[in-house]
């Protein structure tokens, strides 16, 4: 069985995830994986090409700014 946990900020996703992990469920944290992925220079280059330099502070991706851009436009 595969269970996906979704929801807005403060909806309890982390709490439910922690409970399931404590009960021995295998857990894949895509948010954690995405933090690692956007550190890849090739990914940063693609992000820059697609969303511009406004999502960067020096070489750090501003995840909140990227999220605002992506989720305001269904095409993104």
C-alpha distance (Angstrom), angle and dihedral (degrees) to the residues before:
residue distance angle dihedral
X1 . . .
X2 3.81 . .
X3 3.79 119.7 .
X4 3.80 123.1 -169.2
X5 3.78 119.9 -157.5
X6 3.79 116.5 -154.7
X7 3.77 136.0 160.8
X8 3.74 145.3 119.3
X9 3.77 128.7 -72.2
X10 3.80 111.2 -61.2
X11 3.81 94.7 13.3
X12 3.81 94.8 121.9
X13 3.81 102.3 -100.8
X14 3.80 92.8 136.4
X15 3.78 92.5 47.7
X16 3.80 93.5 50.6
X17 3.81 90.3 45.0
X18 3.80 91.6 51.6
X19 3.82 91.5 49.5
X20 3.80 91.6 50.6
X21 3.81 92.3 47.1
X22 3.81 90.4 49.9
X23 3.80 88.6 53.3
X24 3.80 90.3 55.5
X25 3.78 101.1 -100.1
X26 3.80 117.2 149.8
X27 3.77 108.4 -114.8
X28 3.81 133.0 -162.6
X29 3.80 113.6 -165.7
X30 3.79 105.7 -156.5
X31 3.80 92.0 -176.6
X32 3.80 89.6 59.5
X33 3.81 91.1 46.5
X34 3.80 91.1 50.1
X35 3.82 90.2 54.0
X36 3.81 88.5 57.8
X37 3.81 95.3 42.8
X38 3.81 95.4 55.1
X39 3.81 90.2 56.7
X40 3.81 89.4 67.9
X41 3.84 109.4 105.5
X42 3.83 91.9 -137.2
X43 3.80 90.8 53.6
X44 3.81 91.4 46.9
X45 3.81 88.9 52.2
X46 3.80 91.0 51.8
X47 3.80 91.4 47.1
X48 3.81 90.1 51.1
X49 3.81 91.7 49.0
X50 3.82 92.9 48.3
X51 3.80 103.3 36.9
X52 3.81 106.4 19.3
X53 3.77 132.7 -126.4
X54 3.82 94.3 -62.4
X55 3.81 88.6 87.2
X56 3.81 91.4 59.4
X57 3.78 134.3 79.0
X58 3.78 101.7 -166.4
X59 3.83 99.8 -50.4
X60 3.81 96.8 -26.4
X61 3.81 118.7 103.5
X62 3.79 111.5 -126.6
X63 3.80 97.3 -137.1
X64 3.80 94.0 -171.0
X65 3.81 91.9 53.1
X66 3.82 91.1 45.3
X67 3.81 89.7 50.4
X68 3.80 91.8 51.0
X69 3.80 91.1 52.7
X70 3.81 95.4 43.9
X71 3.78 98.7 44.7
X72 3.83 96.3 44.0
X73 3.80 91.5 61.1
X74 3.83 121.1 49.7
X75 3.82 89.4 -155.9
X76 3.81 90.1 62.1
